[in-house]
Each structure stands twice: as structure tokens, then as C-alpha cells.
Amino acid sequence: MDTVSFMLVALAGIAVAFQMGVNGALGKQIGTIEASFTSFLVGTIALFIGMLLLGKGNFMLIREVPVWKLTGGLLGAIYVMMSVMLVPRIGIGNVLMILIIAQLSTSAVIDHFGIFTGVSIPVSWKKLTAMGLMFFALWLFYKK
């Protein structure tokens, strides 16, 4: 991975941590679903402006895509709503640890079977060991 890509992904990770804190605080003040909706609304407006200014694709092709390709927003809503609900209860760090482990474990299965790409990237003993160590890290991180 090149340095620019690494830095951009790191920036996205920093943004997610802040997003969880902001959304959790908003949820405590206005409600879980209301805060989740507000987060998506602000994000939708920002993306709409970005699409108008920088977009290079063809949005009208959306009519031709299979329905399953439109579920990303629903999955994102689940992600945001769970973080809004759980950050005030268990903290940003704990939520992120569990999310990261769940994301990496699930992505390993998806890659192993090539579910979205058609290209299989097998789960190796190194990946299984790393996932086991992450579960141990979660136990250490979460243990009081």
C-alpha cells in the first residue's frame, strides 16, 4: 500500500472515531433514530453537493442495477444506528474494537469465497491467528 492510500484510510479511521462520538452525543440529546437520520441527512446533502461538483459517473444508471446493490445505505443505517445507541453505553473504543473485529472476520469469509469479486483470497493460518489475537485484544481492551 502506498503512503497516500495509507494516510487517506487512516484519516477515514480518525473520522469514524469522531463520527461515533458526535453521533453518540447527538443521540443522547435527540434520540437514537433521530440522530441516525440527522447524520445520514447531513451526509446525503454533502455527498449530493460533492456529486454535482466532482461526480464523473452516470447517476441515471441506478435504474439498471440489481436491487441487492442498493442495500449499502440500509447496511450503513444499521451501522450508524448501532453506534449511536452503543457509544454512550460502552464507549467509542469498545464499539470500534468490536466493529473492527467483526468487519475483519466477515471480510475474511467474504474474500475466502470471493462473494462480491469472484476472486477467492483464501483464509490462511496467519489470518486465523491474527483474528484470534484480535479477540484476545478485545478481551483485554474490554476487561475492567
C-alpha positions in Angstrom: 0.0 0.0 0.0 1.4 3.4 -0.9 1.8 6.2 1.6 -1.1 8.4 0.3 -3.6 5.5 0.4 -2.5 4.6 3.9 -2.9 8.2 5.1 -6.3 8.5 3.5 -7.5 5.3 5.1 -6.0 6.5 8.5 -7.9 9.8 8.0 -11.1 7.9 7.4 -10.5 5.9 10.6 -10.0 9.1 12.6 -13.2 10.5 11.1 -15.1 7.4 12.1 -13.9 7.7 15.7 -15.0 11.3 15.8 -18.3 10.5 14.0 -19.1 7.9 16.6 -18.5 10.4 19.4 -20.5 13.2 17.7 -23.4 10.8 16.8 -23.5 9.3 20.3 -23.7 12.7 21.9 -26.4 13.7 19.4 -28.3 10.5 20.1 -28.3 11.2 23.8 -29.8 14.6 23.1 -32.4 13.9 20.4 -32.8 10.1 20.3 -31.2 7.2 18.5 -33.2 7.1 15.3 -33.4 10.8 15.1 -29.6 11.2 15.4 -29.1 8.4 12.9 -31.4 10.2 10.4 -29.8 13.5 11.0 -26.3 12.0 10.4 -27.5 10.5 7.1 -29.3 13.6 6.1 -26.2 15.8 6.6 -24.1 13.2 4.8 -26.6 12.9 1.9 -26.5 16.7 1.4 -22.7 16.7 1.5 -22.5 13.8 -1.0 -25.1 15.4 -3.3 -23.0 18.6 -3.4 -19.9 16.6 -4.0 -21.6 14.6 -6.8 -22.7 17.8 -8.5 -19.2 19.4 -8.3 -16.9 16.4 -8.7 -19.0 13.4 -10.0 -17.9 11.7 -13.1 -20.3 8.8 -13.2 -23.8 8.4 -14.5 -26.3 8.5 -11.7 -29.2 7.6 -14.0 -27.7 4.1 -14.4 -29.1 3.4 -10.9 -32.3 2.2 -12.6 -30.4 -0.7 -14.2 -28.6 -2.1 -11.1 -29.8 -5.1 -9.2 -31.7 -4.4 -6.0 -29.1 -6.0 -3.8 -26.6 -3.4 -4.9 -28.8 -0.7 -3.3 -28.6 -2.3 0.2 -25.5 -0.4 1.1 -27.5 2.5 2.5 -29.6 0.1 4.7 -26.4 -1.5 6.0 -24.9 1.9 6.7 -28.0 2.9 8.6 -27.7 -0.2 10.8 -24.0 0.7 11.4 -24.8 4.3 12.3 -27.8 3.5 14.4 -25.9 0.8 16.4 -23.0 3.2 17.0 -25.4 6.0 18.1 -27.1 3.6 20.6 -24.0 1.8 21.9 -21.3 4.5 22.1 -22.9 6.2 25.2 -23.3 2.7 26.8 -19.9 1.1 26.2 -17.7 3.8 24.8 -16.1 4.6 21.4 -13.1 2.4 21.9 -15.1 -0.7 22.7 -17.6 -0.1 19.9 -14.7 0.3 17.4 -12.8 -2.7 18.7 -15.9 -4.9 18.2 -16.7 -3.4 14.8 -13.2 -3.8 13.6 -13.0 -7.5 14.6 -16.5 -8.1 13.1 -15.5 -6.4 9.9 -12.2 -8.2 9.5 -13.7 -11.6 10.4 -16.6 -11.1 8.0 -14.4 -9.7 5.2 -12.1 -12.8 5.5 -15.1 -15.0 4.9 -16.3 -12.8 2.0 -12.8 -12.8 0.4 -12.4 -16.6 1.0 -15.5 -17.3 -1.1 -15.0 -14.4 -3.5 -18.6 -13.3 -2.8 -18.5 -9.9 -4.4 -15.4 -10.1 -6.6 -15.5 -13.6 -7.9 -11.8 -13.8 -6.8 -11.1 -16.1 -3.8 -8.5 -14.9 -1.3 -8.2 -18.0 1.0 -8.1 -17.7 4.8 -4.7 -18.7 5.9 -3.5 -19.8 9.3 -1.8 -16.4 9.7 -5.2 -14.7 9.2 -6.9 -17.1 11.7 -4.1 -16.4 14.2 -4.4 -12.7 13.7 -8.2 -12.9 14.3 -7.6 -14.9 17.4 -5.2 -12.3 18.7 -7.8 -9.6 17.9 -10.4 -11.4 20.0 -7.8 -11.6 22.8 -7.1 -7.9 22.4 -10.8 -7.2 22.6 -11.0 -9.2 25.9 -8.0 -7.2 27.2 -9.4 -3.9 26.0 -12.9 -4.5 27.4 -11.9 -6.2 30.6 -12.2 -3.9 33.6 
